[in-house]
């Protein structure tokens, strides 16, 4: 699939309500819906890539997951490491323990499961 600039425009529109929501503004109480828009955009783009691979005979489930992992895990690791160090600099002991649990759970892609048992 070739580059489609209107999708970048849609991403820009979707990020604004999320940002405003996280800033605590009452202007957009449902700003988190922008996250759903990002998931839809991702699904659209990934589907286009997969359809192209199927049409050209280059589809491989193993290669697909390898690309996803190589794209996502480095950024995830960087965020988790930064969170670890920043939490030790900025938070109290009790808060650090909670963040530590969250970091470990996220590293094992089990954050929601762990939150369900702890909350």
Residue frames as a rotation matrix with the C-alpha (Angstrom) as fourth column:
UNK 1
0.586 0.810 0.000 0.00
0.810 -0.586 0.000 0.00
0.000 0.000 -1.000 0.00
UNK 2
-0.285 -0.705 0.650 1.43
0.657 -0.637 -0.403 3.35
0.698 0.313 0.644 -0.98
UNK 3
-0.842 -0.139 -0.522 1.61
0.501 -0.563 -0.658 6.34
-0.202 -0.815 0.543 1.33
UNK 4
-0.014 0.909 0.417 -1.75
0.753 -0.265 0.602 8.01
0.658 0.323 -0.681 1.90
UNK 5
-0.830 -0.470 0.301 -1.38
0.201 -0.755 -0.624 11.52
0.521 -0.458 0.721 3.37
UNK 6
-0.061 0.881 0.470 -5.03
-0.541 -0.424 0.726 11.78
0.839 -0.210 0.502 4.37
UNK 7
0.524 0.186 -0.831 -4.44
0.470 0.750 0.465 9.02
0.710 -0.634 0.306 6.91
UNK 8
-0.570 -0.755 -0.324 -1.80
0.743 -0.306 -0.595 11.19
0.350 -0.580 0.735 8.59
UNK 9
-0.660 0.420 0.623 -4.41
-0.357 -0.905 0.231 13.95
0.661 -0.070 0.747 8.71
UNK 10
0.444 0.856 -0.267 -6.85
-0.196 0.384 0.902 11.58
0.874 -0.348 0.338 10.39
UNK 11
0.087 -0.512 -0.854 -4.18
0.850 0.486 -0.205 10.63
0.520 -0.708 0.478 12.92
UNK 12
-0.856 -0.433 0.282 -3.62
0.274 -0.844 -0.462 14.31
0.438 -0.318 0.841 13.67
UNK 13
-0.198 0.878 0.437 -7.33
-0.583 -0.464 0.667 14.85
0.788 -0.122 0.604 14.21
UNK 14
0.553 0.448 -0.702 -7.54
0.173 0.763 0.623 11.76
0.815 -0.466 0.345 16.44
UNK 15
-0.276 -0.760 -0.588 -4.60
0.786 0.174 -0.594 12.72
0.554 -0.626 0.549 18.66
UNK 16
-0.634 0.005 0.773 -6.02
-0.185 -0.972 -0.146 16.10
0.751 -0.236 0.617 19.66
UNK 17
0.438 0.840 0.321 -8.98
-0.549 -0.033 0.835 14.83
0.712 -0.542 0.447 21.72
UNK 18
0.584 -0.303 -0.753 -6.72
0.587 0.798 0.134 12.26
0.561 -0.521 0.644 23.41
UNK 19
-0.523 -0.846 0.107 -4.22
0.592 -0.451 -0.667 14.97
0.613 -0.286 0.737 24.33
UNK 20
-0.392 0.459 0.798 -6.93
-0.504 -0.832 0.231 17.33
0.769 -0.312 0.557 25.59
UNK 21
0.682 0.659 -0.317 -8.50
-0.156 0.554 0.818 14.48
0.714 -0.509 0.481 27.60
UNK 22
0.300 -0.654 -0.695 -5.17
0.818 0.551 -0.165 13.65
0.490 -0.519 0.700 29.27
UNK 23
-0.697 -0.506 0.508 -4.64
0.223 -0.826 -0.518 17.30
0.682 -0.247 0.688 30.15
UNK 24
-0.681 0.470 -0.561 -7.80
0.694 0.171 -0.699 17.04
-0.233 -0.866 -0.442 32.24
UNK 25
-0.924 0.345 -0.166 -9.83
-0.376 -0.896 0.237 19.52
-0.067 0.281 0.957 30.23
UNK 26
-0.378 0.867 0.323 -13.62
0.153 0.403 -0.902 19.22
-0.913 -0.292 -0.285 30.50
UNK 27
-0.240 0.265 -0.934 -13.92
-0.824 -0.565 0.052 20.35
-0.514 0.782 0.354 26.86
UNK 28
0.019 0.176 -0.984 -13.73
-0.763 0.639 0.100 16.81
0.647 0.749 0.147 25.49
UNK 29
0.117 0.051 0.992 -14.83
-0.912 0.401 0.087 14.31
-0.393 -0.915 0.093 28.17
UNK 30
0.795 0.206 0.570 -14.77
-0.026 0.951 -0.308 11.44
-0.606 0.231 0.762 25.64
UNK 31
0.470 -0.672 -0.572 -11.36
-0.868 -0.470 -0.162 12.24
-0.160 0.573 -0.804 24.21
UNK 32
-0.312 -0.596 0.740 -10.21
-0.481 0.771 0.418 8.67
-0.819 -0.225 -0.527 24.71
UNK 33
0.687 0.617 0.385 -12.27
0.062 0.478 -0.876 7.76
-0.724 0.626 0.290 21.62
UNK 34
0.575 -0.563 -0.593 -9.26
-0.817 -0.419 -0.395 8.97
-0.026 0.712 -0.701 19.61
UNK 35
-0.439 -0.719 0.539 -7.47
-0.689 0.654 0.312 5.80
-0.577 -0.234 -0.782 20.75
UNK 36
0.156 0.588 0.794 -10.20
0.206 0.767 -0.608 3.75
-0.966 0.258 -0.002 19.06
UNK 37
0.903 0.126 -0.411 -9.63
-0.330 -0.411 -0.850 5.75
-0.276 0.903 -0.329 15.89
UNK 38
-0.021 -0.987 -0.161 -5.93
-0.985 -0.007 0.172 4.82
-0.170 0.162 -0.972 16.06
UNK 39
-0.415 -0.078 0.906 -6.85
-0.195 0.981 -0.005 1.13
-0.889 -0.179 -0.422 16.36
UNK 40
0.643 0.706 0.296 -9.14
0.198 0.220 -0.955 1.39
-0.739 0.673 0.001 13.34
UNK 41
0.686 -0.471 -0.555 -6.42
-0.724 -0.517 -0.456 3.14
-0.072 0.715 -0.696 11.31
UNK 42
-0.363 -0.869 0.337 -3.89
-0.820 0.470 0.328 0.47
-0.443 -0.157 -0.883 12.32
UNK 43
-0.083 0.428 0.900 -6.29
0.102 0.902 -0.420 -2.30
-0.991 0.057 -0.119 11.37
UNK 44
0.882 0.424 -0.206 -6.91
-0.106 -0.248 -0.963 -0.67
-0.460 0.871 -0.174 8.00
UNK 45
0.374 -0.824 -0.427 -3.21
-0.928 -0.333 -0.169 -0.28
-0.003 0.459 -0.888 7.24
UNK 46
-0.497 -0.570 0.654 -2.24
-0.603 0.769 0.212 -3.77
-0.624 -0.289 -0.726 8.42
UNK 47
0.304 0.689 0.659 -5.11
0.151 0.648 -0.747 -5.30
-0.941 0.326 0.093 6.44
UNK 48
0.873 -0.015 -0.487 -3.87
-0.451 -0.401 -0.797 -3.52
-0.183 0.916 -0.358 3.31
UNK 49
-0.119 -0.992 -0.051 -0.36
-0.986 0.112 0.126 -4.84
-0.119 0.066 -0.991 3.87
UNK 50
-0.431 -0.011 0.902 -1.61
-0.263 0.958 -0.114 -8.39
-0.863 -0.286 -0.416 4.45
UNK 51
0.656 0.724 0.212 -3.90
0.043 0.245 -0.969 -8.33
-0.754 0.644 0.130 1.40
UNK 52
0.606 -0.526 -0.597 -0.99
-0.795 -0.382 -0.470 -7.17
0.019 0.760 -0.650 -0.74
UNK 53
-0.456 -0.818 0.349 1.18
-0.828 0.534 0.170 -9.99
-0.326 -0.212 -0.921 0.60
UNK 54
-0.062 0.517 0.854 -1.55
0.010 0.855 -0.518 -12.57
-0.998 -0.023 -0.059 -0.06
UNK 55
0.859 0.439 -0.263 -2.05
-0.208 -0.169 -0.963 -11.26
-0.468 0.882 -0.054 -3.62
UNK 56
0.397 -0.792 -0.463 1.67
-0.881 -0.188 -0.435 -11.44
0.258 0.580 -0.772 -4.38
UNK 57
0.741 -0.042 -0.670 2.11
0.043 0.999 -0.015 -14.82
0.670 -0.018 0.742 -2.67
UNK 58
-0.316 -0.936 0.157 4.49
-0.049 -0.149 -0.988 -13.44
0.948 -0.320 0.001 -0.02
UNK 59
0.401 0.551 0.732 2.25
-0.730 -0.290 0.619 -13.96
0.554 -0.782 0.286 3.00
UNK 60
-0.267 -0.439 -0.858 3.75
0.332 0.794 -0.510 -15.64
0.905 -0.421 -0.066 6.03
UNK 61
0.788 0.615 0.026 2.16
0.146 -0.228 0.963 -15.55
0.598 -0.755 -0.270 9.47
UNK 62
0.461 -0.710 -0.532 5.58
0.866 0.230 0.444 -16.02
-0.193 -0.665 0.721 11.05
UNK 63
-0.546 -0.669 0.504 7.05
0.775 -0.632 0.000 -13.09
0.318 0.390 0.864 9.11
UNK 64
0.158 0.701 0.695 4.01
0.189 -0.713 0.675 -10.96
0.969 0.025 -0.245 10.00
UNK 65
0.934 0.225 -0.277 4.44
0.291 -0.032 0.956 -11.51
0.207 -0.974 -0.095 13.74
UNK 66
0.076 -0.977 -0.198 8.20
0.984 0.042 0.175 -11.11
-0.162 -0.208 0.965 13.51
UNK 67
-0.459 -0.190 0.868 7.72
0.518 -0.851 0.087 -7.67
0.722 0.489 0.489 11.89
UNK 68
0.555 0.740 0.380 5.14
0.053 -0.487 0.872 -6.67
0.830 -0.463 -0.310 14.52
UNK 69
0.793 -0.294 -0.533 7.41
0.603 0.259 0.754 -7.76
-0.084 -0.920 0.383 17.39
UNK 70
-0.233 -0.966 0.113 10.47
0.972 -0.226 0.065 -6.04
-0.037 0.125 0.991 15.93
UNK 71
-0.291 0.196 0.936 8.47
0.323 -0.901 0.289 -2.86
0.901 0.386 0.199 15.49
UNK 72
0.602 0.713 0.359 6.73
-0.109 -0.372 0.922 -2.77
0.791 -0.594 -0.146 18.88
UNK 73
0.731 -0.234 -0.641 9.11
0.651 0.520 0.552 -4.34
0.205 -0.821 0.533 21.41
UNK 74
-0.386 -0.919 0.082 12.02
0.821 -0.382 -0.424 -1.86
0.421 -0.096 0.902 21.12
UNK 75
-0.368 0.326 0.871 9.69
-0.215 -0.941 0.261 1.08
0.905 -0.092 0.416 21.82
UNK 76
0.737 0.662 -0.138 7.99
-0.067 0.274 0.959 -0.83
0.673 -0.698 0.247 24.64
UNK 77
0.354 -0.693 -0.628 11.36
0.896 0.444 0.015 -1.68
0.268 -0.569 0.778 26.20
UNK 78
-0.604 -0.595 0.530 12.50
0.464 -0.803 -0.374 1.95
0.648 0.020 0.761 25.98
UNK 79
0.042 0.712 0.701 9.33
-0.420 -0.624 0.659 3.19
0.906 -0.322 0.273 27.68
UNK 80
0.838 0.287 -0.464 9.53
0.232 0.583 0.779 0.56
0.494 -0.760 0.422 30.43
UNK 81
-0.032 -0.932 -0.361 13.19
0.948 0.086 -0.307 1.34
0.317 -0.352 0.881 31.14
UNK 82
-0.617 -0.146 0.773 12.53
0.093 -0.989 -0.113 5.09
0.782 0.002 0.624 31.19
UNK 83
0.425 0.857 0.293 9.53
-0.326 -0.157 0.932 4.56
0.845 -0.491 0.213 33.48
UNK 84
0.596 -0.274 -0.755 11.64
0.689 0.657 0.306 2.45
0.412 -0.703 0.580 35.83
UNK 85
-0.456 -0.884 -0.103 14.35
0.831 -0.381 -0.405 5.09
0.319 -0.270 0.908 36.20
UNK 86
-0.531 0.309 0.789 11.99
-0.156 -0.951 0.268 8.05
0.833 0.020 0.553 36.37
UNK 87
0.600 0.786 -0.149 9.84
-0.016 0.198 0.980 6.35
0.800 -0.586 0.131 39.00
UNK 88
0.310 -0.562 -0.767 12.91
0.921 0.377 0.096 5.85
0.235 -0.736 0.635 41.18
UNK 89
-0.745 -0.607 0.277 13.76
0.551 -0.794 -0.256 9.52
0.375 -0.039 0.926 40.83
UNK 90
-0.699 0.494 0.517 10.30
-0.321 -0.863 0.391 11.00
0.639 0.107 0.762 41.27
UNK 91
0.286 0.942 -0.176 8.08
-0.308 0.265 0.914 8.69
0.907 -0.207 0.365 43.33
UNK 92
0.028 -0.158 0.987 7.76
-0.998 0.056 0.037 7.52
-0.061 -0.986 -0.156 46.93
UNK 93
-0.825 -0.487 0.287 8.44
-0.498 0.866 0.037 3.89
-0.267 -0.112 -0.957 47.92
UNK 94
-0.252 0.807 0.533 4.80
0.097 0.570 -0.816 2.72
-0.963 -0.154 -0.222 47.84
UNK 95
0.632 0.478 -0.610 4.26
-0.496 -0.355 -0.792 4.28
-0.596 0.803 0.012 44.44
UNK 96
-0.216 -0.807 -0.549 7.49
-0.975 0.152 0.160 2.75
-0.046 0.570 -0.820 43.12
UNK 97
-0.744 -0.016 0.668 6.32
-0.170 0.971 -0.166 -0.72
-0.646 -0.237 -0.726 44.14
UNK 98
0.303 0.939 0.165 3.08
0.087 0.145 -0.985 -0.25
-0.949 0.313 -0.038 42.24
UNK 99
0.557 -0.186 -0.810 4.94
-0.791 -0.417 -0.448 1.05
-0.255 0.889 -0.380 39.18
UNK 100
-0.562 -0.823 0.084 7.37
-0.779 0.560 0.280 -1.88
-0.278 0.092 -0.956 39.45
UNK 101
-0.362 0.534 0.764 4.50
0.156 0.843 -0.515 -4.38
-0.919 -0.067 -0.389 39.36
UNK 102
0.668 0.672 -0.319 3.03
-0.140 -0.307 -0.941 -2.55
-0.730 0.674 -0.111 36.41
UNK 103
0.125 -0.721 -0.681 6.37
-0.972 -0.227 0.061 -2.60
-0.199 0.654 -0.730 34.54
UNK 104
-0.780 -0.420 0.464 6.80
-0.380 0.907 0.182 -6.35
-0.497 -0.034 -0.867 35.07
UNK 105
-0.022 0.868 0.496 3.20
0.278 0.482 -0.831 -7.07
-0.960 0.120 -0.252 34.05
UNK 106
0.704 0.261 -0.661 3.53
-0.466 -0.533 -0.707 -4.91
-0.536 0.805 -0.253 30.95
UNK 107
-0.284 -0.906 -0.312 6.82
-0.916 0.160 0.369 -6.61
-0.284 0.391 -0.876 30.05
UNK 108
-0.877 0.032 0.479 4.95
0.058 0.998 0.040 -9.92
-0.476 0.063 -0.877 30.03
UNK 109
-0.780 0.620 -0.084 2.01
-0.356 -0.329 0.874 -8.36
0.514 0.712 0.478 28.17
UNK 110
-0.346 0.648 -0.678 -0.25
0.722 0.645 0.249 -9.15
0.599 -0.404 -0.691 31.12
UNK 111
-0.958 -0.119 0.262 -1.01
-0.039 -0.849 -0.527 -5.68
0.285 -0.515 0.808 32.49
UNK 112
-0.222 0.957 0.189 -4.80
-0.766 -0.291 0.573 -5.94
0.603 -0.017 0.797 32.35
UNK 113
0.299 0.282 -0.912 -4.73
0.187 0.919 0.346 -9.38
0.936 -0.274 0.222 33.91
UNK 114
-0.552 -0.595 -0.584 -2.56
0.710 0.032 -0.704 -8.22
0.437 -0.803 0.404 36.81
UNK 115
-0.867 0.280 0.412 -4.62
-0.369 -0.916 -0.156 -5.06
0.334 -0.287 0.898 37.30
UNK 116
0.071 0.965 -0.251 -7.75
-0.475 0.254 0.843 -7.20
0.877 0.060 0.476 37.52
UNK 117
0.244 -0.034 -0.969 -6.31
0.612 0.781 0.127 -9.24
0.752 -0.624 0.212 40.38
UNK 118
-0.692 -0.625 -0.362 -4.78
0.679 -0.392 -0.621 -6.32
0.246 -0.675 0.696 42.27
UNK 119
-0.775 0.393 0.495 -7.53
-0.310 -0.919 0.243 -3.71
0.551 0.035 0.834 41.93
